[in-house]
Amino acid sequence: MINFLKNKDRYKYVLLTIVLIMLKVSYLLINTLDMREHHLMSHLDNYIPFISWMVIPYILWYLYIWGFYYIY
């Protein structure tokens, strides 16, 4: 075990793979064992109106982030 801790940089991809496998298994277990529906909506959400043109700022935000990422 001490040898493993000394060489943890060597095994970081193995550890990452193990963690990803554990996440995948837990995700599958959570989604297949519990068949109930869970709603993440509050009573306040009913009072917020849907405005279709508000999609435009979201699209502009994604373009801004994409441009910032590729410029810098």
Backbone bond lengths (Angstrom), bond angles and torsions (degrees), N, CA, C in turn:
res aa  C-N    CA-C-N  psi(-1)  N-CA   C-N-CA  omega(-1)  CA-C   N-CA-C  phi
1 M - - - 1.452 - - 1.530 110.99 -
2 I 1.320 116.64 -40.23 1.463 120.14 -179.96 1.519 110.04 -66.19
3 N 1.324 116.44 -37.89 1.459 120.78 176.32 1.524 110.72 -60.71
4 F 1.310 115.64 -40.66 1.464 120.64 179.75 1.523 110.85 -64.26
5 L 1.326 117.30 -41.34 1.462 120.77 -179.85 1.522 111.84 -67.65
6 K 1.316 117.06 -32.45 1.459 120.02 177.99 1.523 111.76 -69.86
7 N 1.319 116.54 -33.02 1.466 121.77 -176.93 1.524 111.86 -107.22
8 K 1.309 117.64 35.17 1.466 119.73 -175.45 1.523 112.72 -66.46
9 D 1.331 118.36 -26.94 1.464 119.62 176.56 1.523 111.14 -66.04
10 R 1.312 115.49 -30.62 1.455 120.13 179.08 1.524 111.97 -69.64
11 Y 1.318 116.05 -31.23 1.459 121.32 -174.10 1.521 113.42 -105.59
12 K 1.313 118.20 14.63 1.464 119.03 -174.70 1.528 112.17 -65.80
13 Y 1.318 118.64 -31.90 1.460 120.05 178.60 1.526 111.38 -73.92
14 V 1.313 116.55 -32.31 1.462 120.06 175.18 1.524 109.53 -66.67
15 L 1.326 116.57 -44.11 1.465 120.42 178.03 1.522 111.34 -62.60
16 L 1.319 116.36 -41.29 1.459 120.15 178.21 1.522 110.82 -62.45
17 T 1.319 117.03 -41.73 1.460 120.98 178.51 1.521 111.09 -63.69
18 I 1.316 117.35 -42.05 1.468 121.01 178.91 1.523 110.61 -64.03
19 V 1.317 117.24 -42.76 1.468 120.95 178.77 1.523 110.54 -63.67
20 L 1.325 117.67 -42.86 1.465 120.34 179.54 1.526 111.68 -65.26
21 I 1.311 117.44 -37.87 1.467 120.27 176.65 1.525 110.07 -65.03
22 M 1.332 117.40 -42.46 1.465 120.80 178.05 1.526 111.25 -62.87
23 L 1.329 117.35 -40.05 1.462 120.51 177.40 1.522 111.31 -64.05
24 K 1.323 116.73 -42.12 1.467 120.70 -179.80 1.522 110.82 -64.24
25 V 1.320 117.08 -43.51 1.463 120.64 179.33 1.524 110.64 -64.55
26 S 1.331 117.47 -43.95 1.465 119.50 179.31 1.523 111.34 -65.47
27 Y 1.326 117.43 -37.00 1.461 120.80 177.30 1.527 110.54 -63.17
28 L 1.319 116.70 -44.91 1.463 119.94 179.32 1.524 111.37 -64.41
29 L 1.323 117.48 -40.89 1.462 120.28 179.02 1.523 111.85 -64.69
30 I 1.300 116.53 -42.94 1.465 120.28 -179.27 1.521 110.89 -64.59
31 N 1.317 117.29 -40.32 1.458 120.18 -175.84 1.519 113.81 -81.85
32 T 1.316 118.97 -17.59 1.460 119.20 179.95 1.524 112.85 -101.89
33 L 1.310 118.62 -26.41 1.458 120.37 -177.62 1.524 113.05 -80.82
34 D 1.295 117.41 -35.15 1.460 121.06 -176.39 1.523 109.13 -104.86
35 M 1.321 116.88 110.46 1.459 120.33 -176.16 1.526 113.28 -98.03
36 R 1.317 117.58 5.18 1.458 119.92 179.16 1.522 110.48 -77.57
37 E 1.312 115.35 156.78 1.461 120.57 176.32 1.520 109.33 -94.37
38 H 1.317 115.23 143.63 1.452 120.86 177.34 1.519 107.96 -124.96
39 H 1.314 116.68 123.32 1.456 121.57 179.24 1.525 109.43 -100.38
40 L 1.303 115.54 131.06 1.462 120.71 -179.58 1.518 110.55 -103.73
41 M 1.301 116.49 42.52 1.456 121.65 -177.11 1.526 109.04 -115.48
42 S 1.313 115.60 136.21 1.458 119.48 177.92 1.531 109.28 -105.28
43 H 1.312 116.09 174.15 1.466 120.19 178.93 1.524 111.12 -68.07
44 L 1.306 116.64 -28.53 1.462 120.54 177.96 1.530 111.97 -65.11
45 D 1.323 116.78 -30.96 1.461 120.58 -179.32 1.528 112.17 -63.27
46 N 1.307 117.40 -26.17 1.467 120.43 178.84 1.525 112.21 -69.00
47 Y 1.316 117.04 -22.31 1.462 120.65 -178.15 1.527 113.45 -91.05
48 I 1.321 117.61 -7.44 1.464 121.18 179.84 1.525 108.08 -87.74
49 P 1.321 117.77 118.72 1.470 118.90 -177.88 1.529 111.22 -76.30
50 F 1.318 115.65 150.65 1.461 120.91 174.92 1.518 108.05 -90.64
51 I 1.319 116.28 121.21 1.462 121.81 179.13 1.521 106.89 -116.98
52 S 1.321 116.89 113.81 1.461 120.67 -171.38 1.523 113.28 -65.86
53 W 1.325 118.80 -31.62 1.461 119.60 -178.55 1.525 112.60 -74.47
54 M 1.330 117.70 -7.37 1.465 120.39 176.98 1.526 112.43 -72.38
55 V 1.329 117.01 -3.96 1.461 120.70 174.61 1.522 109.76 -68.20
56 I 1.318 117.44 -29.93 1.467 122.29 -176.98 1.532 111.92 -59.77
57 P 1.341 121.17 -48.08 1.471 119.00 176.90 1.530 113.25 -60.52
58 Y 1.324 117.15 -34.42 1.459 119.55 177.48 1.525 110.77 -64.61
59 I 1.321 117.20 -43.83 1.463 120.74 178.58 1.522 110.11 -63.38
60 L 1.330 117.10 -43.49 1.460 120.34 178.20 1.527 111.17 -63.01
61 W 1.318 117.56 -36.77 1.459 120.60 178.53 1.532 110.70 -64.04
62 Y 1.342 116.58 -43.35 1.464 119.41 178.41 1.523 111.05 -64.56
63 L 1.316 118.11 -39.07 1.464 120.82 176.72 1.527 110.86 -64.62
64 Y 1.319 117.15 -39.45 1.459 121.73 178.13 1.532 110.79 -62.36
65 I 1.323 116.68 -47.46 1.464 120.74 179.67 1.522 110.33 -63.76
66 W 1.326 117.31 -43.28 1.461 121.42 179.00 1.527 109.97 -61.17
67 G 1.330 117.74 -45.76 1.455 121.48 179.47 1.516 112.15 -64.74
68 F 1.320 117.39 -41.90 1.460 121.37 179.06 1.522 110.77 -63.04
69 Y 1.324 116.19 -39.48 1.463 120.86 -179.49 1.527 110.96 -65.72
70 Y 1.330 117.45 -43.11 1.458 120.14 -175.93 1.525 113.15 -82.23
71 I 1.318 118.58 -21.38 1.464 120.06 177.57 1.525 109.95 -80.50
72 Y 1.322 116.50 -41.96 1.468 119.91 -178.05 1.488 109.05 -104.16
